[in-house]
Amino acid sequence: LNKAIELSPNNAEYYNNRGVVKQYLDDIYGAIQDYTKSIELDPTVGMTYYNRGLCEQLLEDFDIACLDAKKSQQLGYDAQELIENVCN
């Protein structure tokens, strides 16, 4: 994924996918950075907001996680469980 991003630095999907890998490897801050870059490149993908919200939940940043979960839901991604877990 690093090489793919190097070759195509404006591909939002590559950043999202690398974020998933970083999250799996417990690099939560690195995952958030990649999800944020993916959102900057394509703010219409609900799954990316959801993924970032999951990371924010792990960091107990519930207010931000709630915002991302709601945005994800607004964009058509099923984020109901995350909303129930992080939104008061």
PDB file of N, CA, C and O in Angstrom, chain B, residues numbered from 101:
ATOM      1  N   LEU B 101       0.817  -1.204   0.000  1.00  0.00           N
ATOM      2  CA  LEU B 101       0.000   0.000   0.000  1.00  0.00           C
ATOM      3  C   LEU B 101       0.853   1.257   0.000  1.00  0.00           C
ATOM      4  O   LEU B 101       0.489   2.260  -0.612  1.00  0.00           O
ATOM      5  N   ASN B 102       1.994   1.203   0.689  1.00  0.00           N
ATOM      6  CA  ASN B 102       2.879   2.369   0.673  1.00  0.00           C
ATOM      7  C   ASN B 102       3.327   2.684  -0.747  1.00  0.00           C
ATOM      8  O   ASN B 102       3.351   3.846  -1.154  1.00  0.00           O
ATOM      9  N   LYS B 103       3.677   1.657  -1.493  1.00  0.00           N
ATOM     10  CA  LYS B 103       4.113   1.849  -2.876  1.00  0.00           C
ATOM     11  C   LYS B 103       2.951   2.336  -3.742  1.00  0.00           C
ATOM     12  O   LYS B 103       3.133   3.208  -4.592  1.00  0.00           O
ATOM     13  N   ALA B 104       1.772   1.783  -3.531  1.00  0.00           N
ATOM     14  CA  ALA B 104       0.606   2.222  -4.293  1.00  0.00           C
ATOM     15  C   ALA B 104       0.327   3.703  -4.040  1.00  0.00           C
ATOM     16  O   ALA B 104       0.008   4.441  -4.973  1.00  0.00           O
ATOM     17  N   ILE B 105       0.446   4.141  -2.786  1.00  0.00           N
ATOM     18  CA  ILE B 105       0.233   5.547  -2.447  1.00  0.00           C
ATOM     19  C   ILE B 105       1.326   6.413  -3.069  1.00  0.00           C
ATOM     20  O   ILE B 105       1.061   7.522  -3.532  1.00  0.00           O
ATOM     21  N   GLU B 106       2.538   5.903  -3.076  1.00  0.00           N
ATOM     22  CA  GLU B 106       3.639   6.643  -3.691  1.00  0.00           C
ATOM     23  C   GLU B 106       3.367   6.863  -5.182  1.00  0.00           C
ATOM     24  O   GLU B 106       3.639   7.935  -5.721  1.00  0.00           O
ATOM     25  N   LEU B 107       2.828   5.835  -5.835  1.00  0.00           N
ATOM     26  CA  LEU B 107       2.563   5.914  -7.270  1.00  0.00           C
ATOM     27  C   LEU B 107       1.274   6.674  -7.592  1.00  0.00           C
ATOM     28  O   LEU B 107       1.147   7.270  -8.661  1.00  0.00           O
ATOM     29  N   SER B 108       0.326   6.645  -6.660  1.00  0.00           N
ATOM     30  CA  SER B 108      -0.974   7.291  -6.889  1.00  0.00           C
ATOM     31  C   SER B 108      -1.419   7.989  -5.599  1.00  0.00           C
ATOM     32  O   SER B 108      -2.315   7.510  -4.904  1.00  0.00           O
ATOM     33  N   PRO B 109      -0.785   9.123  -5.288  1.00  0.00           N
ATOM     34  CA  PRO B 109      -1.007   9.768  -3.985  1.00  0.00           C
ATOM     35  C   PRO B 109      -2.376  10.413  -3.803  1.00  0.00           C
ATOM     36  O   PRO B 109      -2.681  10.895  -2.712  1.00  0.00           O
ATOM     37  N   ASN B 110      -3.197  10.433  -4.831  1.00  0.00           N
ATOM     38  CA  ASN B 110      -4.529  11.024  -4.712  1.00  0.00           C
ATOM     39  C   ASN B 110      -5.637   9.978  -4.711  1.00  0.00           C
ATOM     40  O   ASN B 110      -6.800  10.301  -4.956  1.00  0.00           O
ATOM     41  N   ASN B 111      -5.282   8.738  -4.440  1.00  0.00           N
ATOM     42  CA  ASN B 111      -6.256   7.655  -4.413  1.00  0.00           C
ATOM     43  C   ASN B 111      -6.734   7.450  -2.975  1.00  0.00           C
ATOM     44  O   ASN B 111      -6.009   6.904  -2.143  1.00  0.00           O
ATOM     45  N   ALA B 112      -7.951   7.889  -2.696  1.00  0.00           N
ATOM     46  CA  ALA B 112      -8.507   7.818  -1.341  1.00  0.00           C
ATOM     47  C   ALA B 112      -8.622   6.383  -0.844  1.00  0.00           C
ATOM     48  O   ALA B 112      -8.417   6.119   0.341  1.00  0.00           O
ATOM     49  N   GLU B 113      -8.946   5.464  -1.730  1.00  0.00           N
ATOM     50  CA  GLU B 113      -9.121   4.066  -1.337  1.00  0.00           C
ATOM     51  C   GLU B 113      -7.834   3.469  -0.783  1.00  0.00           C
ATOM     52  O   GLU B 113      -7.873   2.675   0.157  1.00  0.00           O
ATOM     53  N   TYR B 114      -6.701   3.842  -1.354  1.00  0.00           N
ATOM     54  CA  TYR B 114      -5.422   3.328  -0.854  1.00  0.00           C
ATOM     55  C   TYR B 114      -5.171   3.774   0.577  1.00  0.00           C
ATOM     56  O   TYR B 114      -4.702   2.990   1.403  1.00  0.00           O
ATOM     57  N   TYR B 115      -5.483   5.035   0.873  1.00  0.00           N
ATOM     58  CA  TYR B 115      -5.284   5.536   2.239  1.00  0.00           C
ATOM     59  C   TYR B 115      -6.228   4.833   3.211  1.00  0.00           C
ATOM     60  O   TYR B 115      -5.832   4.475   4.320  1.00  0.00           O
ATOM     61  N   ASN B 116      -7.484   4.637   2.789  1.00  0.00           N
ATOM     62  CA  ASN B 116      -8.424   3.919   3.646  1.00  0.00           C
ATOM     63  C   ASN B 116      -7.916   2.505   3.929  1.00  0.00           C
ATOM     64  O   ASN B 116      -7.926   2.051   5.073  1.00  0.00           O
ATOM     65  N   ASN B 117      -7.478   1.822   2.884  1.00  0.00           N
ATOM     66  CA  ASN B 117      -7.002   0.451   3.052  1.00  0.00           C
ATOM     67  C   ASN B 117      -5.773   0.389   3.946  1.00  0.00           C
ATOM     68  O   ASN B 117      -5.652  -0.514   4.774  1.00  0.00           O
ATOM     69  N   ARG B 118      -4.857   1.346   3.785  1.00  0.00           N
ATOM     70  CA  ARG B 118      -3.679   1.365   4.660  1.00  0.00           C
ATOM     71  C   ARG B 118      -4.099   1.667   6.095  1.00  0.00           C
ATOM     72  O   ARG B 118      -3.513   1.140   7.040  1.00  0.00           O
ATOM     73  N   GLY B 119      -5.108   2.510   6.257  1.00  0.00           N
ATOM     74  CA  GLY B 119      -5.633   2.769   7.589  1.00  0.00           C
ATOM     75  C   GLY B 119      -6.161   1.504   8.250  1.00  0.00           C
ATOM     76  O   GLY B 119      -5.939   1.283   9.441  1.00  0.00           O
ATOM     77  N   VAL B 120      -6.853   0.679   7.486  1.00  0.00           N
ATOM     78  CA  VAL B 120      -7.361  -0.591   8.011  1.00  0.00           C
ATOM     79  C   VAL B 120      -6.200  -1.464   8.497  1.00  0.00           C
ATOM     80  O   VAL B 120      -6.271  -2.061   9.572  1.00  0.00           O
ATOM     81  N   VAL B 121      -5.147  -1.532   7.708  1.00  0.00           N
ATOM     82  CA  VAL B 121      -3.981  -2.336   8.100  1.00  0.00           C
ATOM     83  C   VAL B 121      -3.350  -1.778   9.362  1.00  0.00           C
ATOM     84  O   VAL B 121      -3.026  -2.530  10.281  1.00  0.00           O
ATOM     85  N   LYS B 122      -3.173  -0.462   9.415  1.00  0.00           N
ATOM     86  CA  LYS B 122      -2.575   0.158  10.614  1.00  0.00           C
ATOM     87  C   LYS B 122      -3.454  -0.089  11.838  1.00  0.00           C
ATOM     88  O   LYS B 122      -2.949  -0.361  12.927  1.00  0.00           O
ATOM     89  N   GLN B 123      -4.761   0.008  11.655  1.00  0.00           N
ATOM     90  CA  GLN B 123      -5.674  -0.239  12.775  1.00  0.00           C
ATOM     91  C   GLN B 123      -5.529  -1.684  13.253  1.00  0.00           C
ATOM     92  O   GLN B 123      -5.483  -1.941  14.456  1.00  0.00           O
ATOM     93  N   TYR B 124      -5.459  -2.610  12.324  1.00  0.00           N
ATOM     94  CA  TYR B 124      -5.289  -4.027  12.658  1.00  0.00           C
ATOM     95  C   TYR B 124      -3.988  -4.263  13.424  1.00  0.00           C
ATOM     96  O   TYR B 124      -3.916  -5.133  14.292  1.00  0.00           O
ATOM     97  N   LEU B 125      -2.958  -3.473  13.091  1.00  0.00           N
ATOM     98  CA  LEU B 125      -1.653  -3.602  13.751  1.00  0.00           C
ATOM     99  C   LEU B 125      -1.543  -2.719  15.000  1.00  0.00           C
ATOM    100  O   LEU B 125      -0.452  -2.541  15.542  1.00  0.00           O
ATOM    101  N   ASP B 126      -2.674  -2.169  15.453  1.00  0.00           N
ATOM    102  CA  ASP B 126      -2.753  -1.327  16.658  1.00  0.00           C
ATOM    103  C   ASP B 126      -2.016  -0.005  16.539  1.00  0.00           C
ATOM    104  O   ASP B 126      -1.640   0.583  17.553  1.00  0.00           O
ATOM    105  N   ASP B 127      -1.803   0.473  15.319  1.00  0.00           N
ATOM    106  CA  ASP B 127      -1.271   1.818  15.098  1.00  0.00           C
ATOM    107  C   ASP B 127      -2.481   2.733  14.889  1.00  0.00           C
ATOM    108  O   ASP B 127      -2.778   3.152  13.770  1.00  0.00           O
ATOM    109  N   ILE B 128      -3.165   3.029  15.988  1.00  0.00           N
ATOM    110  CA  ILE B 128      -4.436   3.745  15.918  1.00  0.00           C
ATOM    111  C   ILE B 128      -4.243   5.172  15.409  1.00  0.00           C
ATOM    112  O   ILE B 128      -5.023   5.651  14.587  1.00  0.00           O
ATOM    113  N   TYR B 129      -3.209   5.845  15.895  1.00  0.00           N
ATOM    114  CA  TYR B 129      -2.966   7.215  15.435  1.00  0.00           C
ATOM    115  C   TYR B 129      -2.610   7.251  13.952  1.00  0.00           C
ATOM    116  O   TYR B 129      -3.061   8.136  13.226  1.00  0.00           O
ATOM    117  N   GLY B 130      -1.809   6.297  13.505  1.00  0.00           N
ATOM    118  CA  GLY B 130      -1.473   6.205  12.086  1.00  0.00           C
ATOM    119  C   GLY B 130      -2.700   5.903  11.240  1.00  0.00           C
ATOM    120  O   GLY B 130      -2.846   6.432  10.138  1.00  0.00           O
ATOM    121  N   ALA B 131      -3.584   5.052  11.754  1.00  0.00           N
ATOM    122  CA  ALA B 131      -4.820   4.733  11.040  1.00  0.00           C
ATOM    123  C   ALA B 131      -5.684   5.986  10.897  1.00  0.00           C
ATOM    124  O   ALA B 131      -6.227   6.252   9.825  1.00  0.00           O
ATOM    125  N   ILE B 132      -5.810   6.750  11.979  1.00  0.00           N
ATOM    126  CA  ILE B 132      -6.606   7.972  11.928  1.00  0.00           C
ATOM    127  C   ILE B 132      -6.037   8.940  10.894  1.00  0.00           C
ATOM    128  O   ILE B 132      -6.790   9.581  10.161  1.00  0.00           O
ATOM    129  N   GLN B 133      -4.725   9.045  10.835  1.00  0.00           N
ATOM    130  CA  GLN B 133      -4.103   9.929   9.841  1.00  0.00           C
ATOM    131  C   GLN B 133      -4.467   9.485   8.423  1.00  0.00           C
ATOM    132  O   GLN B 133      -4.802  10.312   7.575  1.00  0.00           O
ATOM    133  N   ASP B 134      -4.401   8.192   8.176  1.00  0.00           N
ATOM    134  CA  ASP B 134      -4.727   7.693   6.836  1.00  0.00           C
ATOM    135  C   ASP B 134      -6.213   7.863   6.523  1.00  0.00           C
ATOM    136  O   ASP B 134      -6.564   8.238   5.404  1.00  0.00           O
ATOM    137  N   TYR B 135      -7.080   7.599   7.479  1.00  0.00           N
ATOM    138  CA  TYR B 135      -8.511   7.804   7.245  1.00  0.00           C
ATOM    139  C   TYR B 135      -8.806   9.275   6.967  1.00  0.00           C
ATOM    140  O   TYR B 135      -9.615   9.605   6.101  1.00  0.00           O
ATOM    141  N   THR B 136      -8.142  10.146   7.708  1.00  0.00           N
ATOM    142  CA  THR B 136      -8.353  11.582   7.506  1.00  0.00           C
ATOM    143  C   THR B 136      -7.905  11.995   6.109  1.00  0.00           C
ATOM    144  O   THR B 136      -8.593  12.770   5.444  1.00  0.00           O
ATOM    145  N   LYS B 137      -6.776  11.495   5.661  1.00  0.00           N
ATOM    146  CA  LYS B 137      -6.303  11.802   4.307  1.00  0.00           C
ATOM    147  C   LYS B 137      -7.275  11.258   3.266  1.00  0.00           C
ATOM    148  O   LYS B 137      -7.560  11.922   2.269  1.00  0.00           O
ATOM    149  N   SER B 138      -7.778  10.061   3.497  1.00  0.00           N
ATOM    150  CA  SER B 138      -8.748   9.475   2.577  1.00  0.00           C
ATOM    151  C   SER B 138      -9.998  10.345   2.493  1.00  0.00           C
ATOM    152  O   SER B 138     -10.531  10.563   1.405  1.00  0.00           O
ATOM    153  N   ILE B 139     -10.466  10.842   3.633  1.00  0.00           N
ATOM    154  CA  ILE B 139     -11.645  11.710   3.661  1.00  0.00           C
ATOM    155  C   ILE B 139     -11.364  13.024   2.957  1.00  0.00           C
ATOM    156  O   ILE B 139     -12.233  13.546   2.259  1.00  0.00           O
ATOM    157  N   GLU B 140     -10.169  13.569   3.127  1.00  0.00           N
ATOM    158  CA  GLU B 140      -9.815  14.804   2.415  1.00  0.00           C
ATOM    159  C   GLU B 140      -9.887  14.604   0.902  1.00  0.00           C
ATOM    160  O   GLU B 140     -10.325  15.489   0.168  1.00  0.00           O
ATOM    161  N   LEU B 141      -9.454  13.439   0.453  1.00  0.00           N
ATOM    162  CA  LEU B 141      -9.442  13.154  -0.981  1.00  0.00           C
ATOM    163  C   LEU B 141     -10.830  12.810  -1.522  1.00  0.00           C
ATOM    164  O   LEU B 141     -11.157  13.142  -2.661  1.00  0.00           O
ATOM    165  N   ASP B 142     -11.639  12.148  -0.705  1.00  0.00           N
ATOM    166  CA  ASP B 142     -12.995  11.774  -1.130  1.00  0.00           C
ATOM    167  C   ASP B 142     -13.913  11.744   0.086  1.00  0.00           C
ATOM    168  O   ASP B 142     -14.018  10.720   0.763  1.00  0.00           O
ATOM    169  N   PRO B 143     -14.576  12.858   0.364  1.00  0.00           N
ATOM    170  CA  PRO B 143     -15.424  12.955   1.551  1.00  0.00           C
ATOM    171  C   PRO B 143     -16.802  12.299   1.408  1.00  0.00           C
ATOM    172  O   PRO B 143     -17.683  12.531   2.237  1.00  0.00           O
ATOM    173  N   THR B 144     -16.993  11.497   0.383  1.00  0.00           N
ATOM    174  CA  THR B 144     -18.305  10.895   0.141  1.00  0.00           C
ATOM    175  C   THR B 144     -18.392   9.423   0.535  1.00  0.00           C
ATOM    176  O   THR B 144     -19.419   8.787   0.296  1.00  0.00           O
ATOM    177  N   VAL B 145     -17.348   8.872   1.128  1.00  0.00           N
ATOM    178  CA  VAL B 145     -17.310   7.441   1.446  1.00  0.00           C
ATOM    179  C   VAL B 145     -17.601   7.240   2.937  1.00  0.00           C
ATOM    180  O   VAL B 145     -16.752   7.502   3.789  1.00  0.00           O
ATOM    181  N   GLY B 146     -18.805   6.775   3.231  1.00  0.00           N
ATOM    182  CA  GLY B 146     -19.227   6.600   4.613  1.00  0.00           C
ATOM    183  C   GLY B 146     -18.382   5.619   5.401  1.00  0.00           C
ATOM    184  O   GLY B 146     -18.169   5.805   6.600  1.00  0.00           O
ATOM    185  N   MET B 147     -17.899   4.580   4.745  1.00  0.00           N
ATOM    186  CA  MET B 147     -17.103   3.576   5.435  1.00  0.00           C
ATOM    187  C   MET B 147     -15.843   4.182   6.057  1.00  0.00           C
ATOM    188  O   MET B 147     -15.412   3.749   7.125  1.00  0.00           O
ATOM    189  N   THR B 148     -15.258   5.168   5.405  1.00  0.00           N
ATOM    190  CA  THR B 148     -14.032   5.761   5.927  1.00  0.00           C
ATOM    191  C   THR B 148     -14.311   6.532   7.209  1.00  0.00           C
ATOM    192  O   THR B 148     -13.524   6.465   8.153  1.00  0.00           O
ATOM    193  N   TYR B 149     -15.413   7.259   7.255  1.00  0.00           N
ATOM    194  CA  TYR B 149     -15.801   7.945   8.498  1.00  0.00           C
ATOM    195  C   TYR B 149     -16.050   6.915   9.602  1.00  0.00           C
ATOM    196  O   TYR B 149     -15.658   7.119  10.752  1.00  0.00           O
ATOM    197  N   TYR B 150     -16.695   5.823   9.246  1.00  0.00           N
ATOM    198  CA  TYR B 150     -16.963   4.754  10.208  1.00  0.00           C
ATOM    199  C   TYR B 150     -15.657   4.194  10.765  1.00  0.00           C
ATOM    200  O   TYR B 150     -15.504   4.041  11.977  1.00  0.00           O
ATOM    201  N   ASN B 151     -14.725   3.892   9.873  1.00  0.00           N
ATOM    202  CA  ASN B 151     -13.434   3.343  10.306  1.00  0.00           C
ATOM    203  C   ASN B 151     -12.724   4.308  11.253  1.00  0.00           C
ATOM    204  O   ASN B 151     -12.184   3.896  12.280  1.00  0.00           O
ATOM    205  N   ARG B 152     -12.727   5.581  10.903  1.00  0.00           N
ATOM    206  CA  ARG B 152     -12.077   6.573  11.765  1.00  0.00           C
ATOM    207  C   ARG B 152     -12.809   6.673  13.099  1.00  0.00           C
ATOM    208  O   ARG B 152     -12.180   6.822  14.147  1.00  0.00           O
ATOM    209  N   GLY B 153     -14.124   6.592  13.061  1.00  0.00           N
ATOM    210  CA  GLY B 153     -14.905   6.613  14.291  1.00  0.00           C
ATOM    211  C   GLY B 153     -14.564   5.453  15.214  1.00  0.00           C
ATOM    212  O   GLY B 153     -14.504   5.624  16.431  1.00  0.00           O
ATOM    213  N   LEU B 154     -14.343   4.280  14.645  1.00  0.00           N
ATOM    214  CA  LEU B 154     -13.940   3.127  15.461  1.00  0.00           C
ATOM    215  C   LEU B 154     -12.614   3.397  16.184  1.00  0.00           C
ATOM    216  O   LEU B 154     -12.448   3.055  17.355  1.00  0.00           O
ATOM    217  N   CYS B 155     -11.688   4.010  15.468  1.00  0.00           N
ATOM    218  CA  CYS B 155     -10.392   4.341  16.082  1.00  0.00           C
ATOM    219  C   CYS B 155     -10.573   5.373  17.196  1.00  0.00           C
ATOM    220  O   CYS B 155      -9.973   5.260  18.265  1.00  0.00           O
ATOM    221  N   GLU B 156     -11.393   6.363  16.935  1.00  0.00           N
ATOM    222  CA  GLU B 156     -11.631   7.393  17.949  1.00  0.00           C
ATOM    223  C   GLU B 156     -12.310   6.792  19.176  1.00  0.00           C
ATOM    224  O   GLU B 156     -12.063   7.222  20.303  1.00  0.00           O
ATOM    225  N   GLN B 157     -13.162   5.804  18.954  1.00  0.00           N
ATOM    226  CA  GLN B 157     -13.782   5.105  20.077  1.00  0.00           C
ATOM    227  C   GLN B 157     -12.713   4.404  20.914  1.00  0.00           C
ATOM    228  O   GLN B 157     -12.755   4.446  22.143  1.00  0.00           O
ATOM    229  N   LEU B 158     -11.768   3.767  20.252  1.00  0.00           N
ATOM    230  CA  LEU B 158     -10.683   3.091  20.976  1.00  0.00           C
ATOM    231  C   LEU B 158      -9.875   4.073  21.820  1.00  0.00           C
ATOM    232  O   LEU B 158      -9.381   3.722  22.891  1.00  0.00           O
ATOM    233  N   LEU B 159      -9.747   5.300  21.332  1.00  0.00           N
ATOM    234  CA  LEU B 159      -9.012   6.338  22.071  1.00  0.00           C
ATOM    235  C   LEU B 159      -9.905   7.062  23.077  1.00  0.00           C
ATOM    236  O   LEU B 159      -9.474   8.004  23.741  1.00  0.00           O
ATOM    237  N   GLU B 160     -11.159   6.607  23.179  1.00  0.00           N
ATOM    238  CA  GLU B 160     -12.156   7.187  24.081  1.00  0.00           C
ATOM    239  C   GLU B 160     -12.434   8.654  23.786  1.00  0.00           C
ATOM    240  O   GLU B 160     -12.740   9.431  24.690  1.00  0.00           O
ATOM    241  N   ASP B 161     -12.326   9.026  22.513  1.00  0.00           N
ATOM    242  CA  ASP B 161     -12.689  10.359  22.052  1.00  0.00           C
ATOM    243  C   ASP B 161     -14.111  10.253  21.484  1.00  0.00           C
ATOM    244  O   ASP B 161     -14.329  10.313  20.274  1.00  0.00           O
ATOM    245  N   PHE B 162     -15.058  10.095  22.399  1.00  0.00           N
ATOM    246  CA  PHE B 162     -16.416   9.733  22.019  1.00  0.00           C
ATOM    247  C   PHE B 162     -17.150  10.826  21.253  1.00  0.00           C
ATOM    248  O   PHE B 162     -17.959  10.523  20.376  1.00  0.00           O
ATOM    249  N   ASP B 163     -16.884  12.090  21.568  1.00  0.00           N
ATOM    250  CA  ASP B 163     -17.564  13.173  20.846  1.00  0.00           C
ATOM    251  C   ASP B 163     -17.203  13.160  19.366  1.00  0.00           C
ATOM    252  O   ASP B 163     -18.076  13.290  18.508  1.00  0.00           O
ATOM    253  N   ILE B 164     -15.919  13.004  19.070  1.00  0.00           N
ATOM    254  CA  ILE B 164     -15.467  12.965  17.674  1.00  0.00           C
ATOM    255  C   ILE B 164     -15.931  11.669  17.007  1.00  0.00           C
ATOM    256  O   ILE B 164     -16.345  11.677  15.848  1.00  0.00           O
ATOM    257  N   ALA B 165     -15.860  10.567  17.736  1.00  0.00           N
ATOM    258  CA  ALA B 165     -16.339   9.291  17.195  1.00  0.00           C
ATOM    259  C   ALA B 165     -17.815   9.392  16.826  1.00  0.00           C
ATOM    260  O   ALA B 165     -18.238   8.852  15.804  1.00  0.00           O
ATOM    261  N   CYS B 166     -18.598  10.078  17.651  1.00  0.00           N
ATOM    262  CA  CYS B 166     -20.020  10.252  17.384  1.00  0.00           C
ATOM    263  C   CYS B 166     -20.243  11.056  16.103  1.00  0.00           C
ATOM    264  O   CYS B 166     -21.092  10.705  15.284  1.00  0.00           O
ATOM    265  N   LEU B 167     -19.482  12.126  15.935  1.00  0.00           N
ATOM    266  CA  LEU B 167     -19.605  12.929  14.717  1.00  0.00           C
ATOM    267  C   LEU B 167     -19.307  12.091  13.472  1.00  0.00           C
ATOM    268  O   LEU B 167     -20.029  12.163  12.478  1.00  0.00           O
ATOM    269  N   ASP B 168     -18.237  11.298  13.538  1.00  0.00           N
ATOM    270  CA  ASP B 168     -17.883  10.464  12.382  1.00  0.00           C
ATOM    271  C   ASP B 168     -18.933   9.387  12.144  1.00  0.00           C
ATOM    272  O   ASP B 168     -19.267   9.094  10.996  1.00  0.00           O
ATOM    273  N   ALA B 169     -19.457   8.797  13.211  1.00  0.00           N
ATOM    274  CA  ALA B 169     -20.484   7.764  13.064  1.00  0.00           C
ATOM    275  C   ALA B 169     -21.730   8.344  12.406  1.00  0.00           C
ATOM    276  O   ALA B 169     -22.309   7.724  11.514  1.00  0.00           O
ATOM    277  N   LYS B 170     -22.141   9.525  12.843  1.00  0.00           N
ATOM    278  CA  LYS B 170     -23.325  10.153  12.259  1.00  0.00           C
ATOM    279  C   LYS B 170     -23.096  10.539  10.796  1.00  0.00           C
ATOM    280  O   LYS B 170     -23.993  10.395   9.965  1.00  0.00           O
ATOM    281  N   LYS B 171     -21.896  11.026  10.485  1.00  0.00           N
ATOM    282  CA  LYS B 171     -21.575  11.365   9.094  1.00  0.00           C
ATOM    283  C   LYS B 171     -21.591  10.106   8.231  1.00  0.00           C
ATOM    284  O   LYS B 171     -22.091  10.121   7.106  1.00  0.00           O
ATOM    285  N   SER B 172     -21.048   9.033   8.761  1.00  0.00           N
ATOM    286  CA  SER B 172     -21.044   7.763   8.052  1.00  0.00           C
ATOM    287  C   SER B 172     -22.471   7.311   7.742  1.00  0.00           C
ATOM    288  O   SER B 172     -22.776   6.894   6.625  1.00  0.00           O
ATOM    289  N   GLN B 173     -23.328   7.401   8.740  1.00  0.00           N
ATOM    290  CA  GLN B 173     -24.730   7.015   8.570  1.00  0.00           C
ATOM    291  C   GLN B 173     -25.407   7.916   7.529  1.00  0.00           C
ATOM    292  O   GLN B 173     -26.177   7.440   6.694  1.00  0.00           O
ATOM    293  N   GLN B 174     -25.115   9.209   7.586  1.00  0.00           N
ATOM    294  CA  GLN B 174     -25.684  10.175   6.643  1.00  0.00           C
ATOM    295  C   GLN B 174     -25.300   9.828   5.206  1.00  0.00           C
ATOM    296  O   GLN B 174     -26.069  10.055   4.272  1.00  0.00           O
ATOM    297  N   LEU B 175     -24.099   9.274   5.044  1.00  0.00           N
ATOM    298  CA  LEU B 175     -23.619   8.917   3.708  1.00  0.00           C
ATOM    299  C   LEU B 175     -24.062   7.515   3.273  1.00  0.00           C
ATOM    300  O   LEU B 175     -23.647   7.026   2.222  1.00  0.00           O
ATOM    301  N   GLY B 176     -24.904   6.878   4.085  1.00  0.00           N
ATOM    302  CA  GLY B 176     -25.472   5.606   3.677  1.00  0.00           C
ATOM    303  C   GLY B 176     -24.799   4.365   4.222  1.00  0.00           C
ATOM    304  O   GLY B 176     -25.176   3.252   3.855  1.00  0.00           O
ATOM    305  N   TYR B 177     -23.805   4.529   5.096  1.00  0.00           N
ATOM    306  CA  TYR B 177     -23.132   3.372   5.681  1.00  0.00           C
ATOM    307  C   TYR B 177     -23.832   3.032   6.998  1.00  0.00           C
ATOM    308  O   TYR B 177     -24.162   3.935   7.766  1.00  0.00           O
ATOM    309  N   ASP B 178     -24.058   1.773   7.264  1.00  0.00           N
ATOM    310  CA  ASP B 178     -24.756   1.361   8.488  1.00  0.00           C
ATOM    311  C   ASP B 178     -23.834   1.508   9.702  1.00  0.00           C
ATOM    312  O   ASP B 178     -23.019   0.633   9.993  1.00  0.00           O
ATOM    313  N   ALA B 179     -23.984   2.626  10.395  1.00  0.00           N
ATOM    314  CA  ALA B 179     -23.148   2.925  11.558  1.00  0.00           C
ATOM    315  C   ALA B 179     -23.962   2.932  12.845  1.00  0.00           C
ATOM    316  O   ALA B 179     -23.525   3.487  13.853  1.00  0.00           O
ATOM    317  N   GLN B 180     -25.144   2.319  12.819  1.00  0.00           N
ATOM    318  CA  GLN B 180     -26.050   2.396  13.964  1.00  0.00           C
ATOM    319  C   GLN B 180     -25.407   1.864  15.250  1.00  0.00           C
ATOM    320  O   GLN B 180     -25.559   2.475  16.308  1.00  0.00           O
ATOM    321  N   GLU B 181     -24.710   0.763  15.176  1.00  0.00           N
ATOM    322  CA  GLU B 181     -24.091   0.185  16.373  1.00  0.00           C
ATOM    323  C   GLU B 181     -23.050   1.133  16.960  1.00  0.00           C
ATOM    324  O   GLU B 181     -22.989   1.313  18.176  1.00  0.00           O
ATOM    325  N   LEU B 182     -22.234   1.738  16.102  1.00  0.00           N
ATOM    326  CA  LEU B 182     -21.241   2.692  16.581  1.00  0.00           C
ATOM    327  C   LEU B 182     -21.930   3.918  17.180  1.00  0.00           C
ATOM    328  O   LEU B 182     -21.494   4.425  18.214  1.00  0.00           O
ATOM    329  N   ILE B 183     -22.980   4.389  16.557  1.00  0.00           N
ATOM    330  CA  ILE B 183     -23.732   5.535  17.100  1.00  0.00           C
ATOM    331  C   ILE B 183     -24.246   5.205  18.491  1.00  0.00           C
ATOM    332  O   ILE B 183     -24.132   6.018  19.408  1.00  0.00           O
ATOM    333  N   GLU B 184     -24.810   4.017  18.651  1.00  0.00           N
ATOM    334  CA  GLU B 184     -25.335   3.615  19.961  1.00  0.00           C
ATOM    335  C   GLU B 184     -24.234   3.518  21.018  1.00  0.00           C
ATOM    336  O   GLU B 184     -24.477   3.763  22.199  1.00  0.00           O
ATOM    337  N   ASN B 185     -23.038   3.164  20.593  1.00  0.00           N
ATOM    338  CA  ASN B 185     -21.929   2.985  21.538  1.00  0.00           C
ATOM    339  C   ASN B 185     -21.237   4.300  21.936  1.00  0.00           C
ATOM    340  O   ASN B 185     -20.695   4.400  23.037  1.00  0.00           O
ATOM    341  N   VAL B 186     -21.252   5.292  21.062  1.00  0.00           N
ATOM    342  CA  VAL B 186     -20.443   6.490  21.335  1.00  0.00           C
ATOM    343  C   VAL B 186     -21.229   7.777  21.491  1.00  0.00           C
ATOM    344  O   VAL B 186     -20.707   8.763  22.010  1.00  0.00           O
ATOM    345  N   CYS B 187     -22.474   7.779  21.049  1.00  0.00           N
ATOM    346  CA  CYS B 187     -23.263   9.014  21.132  1.00  0.00           C
ATOM    347  C   CYS B 187     -24.150   8.964  22.370  1.00  0.00           C
ATOM    348  O   CYS B 187     -24.815   7.963  22.635  1.00  0.00           O
ATOM    349  N   ASN B 188     -24.148  10.045  23.111  1.00  0.00           N
ATOM    350  CA  ASN B 188     -24.979  10.077  24.330  1.00  0.00           C
ATOM    351  C   ASN B 188     -26.375  10.518  24.022  1.00  0.00           C
ATOM    352  O   ASN B 188     -27.209  10.603  24.924  1.00  0.00           O
TER     353      ASN B 188
END
